[in-house]
Amino acid sequence: MNIGYIRNPNNDSRKTKIATMMIESGIDQRRVFVDTGDRERYLMWRDKGGIREGDVLHIDSLGSLGDEYEEIIAEWKYITNNLQTEIVLFGYEEMVDTRKFKEMGDAGKYIGDQFL
């Protein structure tokens, strides 16, 4: 299932436009989550089944995964390795789409882990 996740703690109108674009691209409106809270709210959403094995998580920026580099790396690995969920950077699918890495087998898994 395709899921959209946008982190928008400052109520940036650009983020609202991205949510609309995600819906227009075919992601079910009920599956586009715009988070205006802090990281703890995201973690609660994720851990309560917001992301499941086999899903494709479309994010608006890598910063959606964390505030600092270490958080982003840890969350990327948790989502792709533990949850077995693919990540796509919305609007930059050609550059960041872990589904492409998956098609490459073990070499692709290594590249995906090293990507960030």
PyMOL commands that set and color helices and strands:
alter all, ss='L'
color gray80, all
select helices_A, chain A and resi 13-24+29-31+39-50+62-65+69-82+98-102+106-114
alter helices_A, ss='H'
color red, helices_A
select strands_A, chain A and resi 2-7+32-35+56-59+86-89
alter strands_A, ss='S'
color yellow, strands_A
deselect
rebuild
show_as cartoon
